[in-house]
Amino acid sequence: MKDVKTIINEVSEQMDMAIMYLEDTLTHIRAGKADVRLLDGIRVDNYGAMVPINNCAAVTTPDARTIAIKPWDKNMFRVIEKAIIDSSLGITPENNGEIIRLGIPPLTEERRKQLSKQCKSEGENAKVSIRNARRDGIDELKKAEKEGLSEDFRKDGEEELKKVHDKYIKQVEELLAKKDKEIMTV
């Protein structure tokens, strides 16, 4: 039989995972500013192995609207350019033979609203995951009660789960508000 503390720790861990996933997802949503993490999902063929761009090139942001990619091997210019063009990033790279530049275009009002909606959708998915984790925790507590846990401990555990749940939901709201502000700032 699991005790209340173990169940709450497991549920908190699941909720942490939902928050981490949301943070990761939100960083990949382009907010009109240059961020090297925009390239995290793009893989290039580096001598037979598919690797992230930052494993075969120096990736920097010289200013707020530009990402500069300086491949360590001259043969990688075409491969990196093709990977960026084929990606869902929607940015055309500029190559001057030394450096590949990605100019991050300013977002239109319509695109900002679209991205804001996408963020809200991701936030809702995170909230659903958090609620599911709480429900699983409550089910575990009920199961533990059948195995000998007292009803008072179960009720205390449910109260504690509610507090943990509320804390994580608030975290999601804060992340969404921060990202929304970032997207809507011109």
Secondary structure, DSSP 8 states (H G I E B T S, - for coil): ---HHHHHHHHHHHHHHHHHHHHHHHHTS--SS--GGGGTT-EEEETTEEEEGGGTEEEEEEETTEEEEEESSTTHHHHHHHHHHHSTT----EE-SS-EEEE-----HHHHHHHHHHHHHHHHHHHHHHHHHHHHHHHHHHHHHHTT--HHHHHHHHHHHHHHHHHHHHHHHHHHHHHHHHHH--
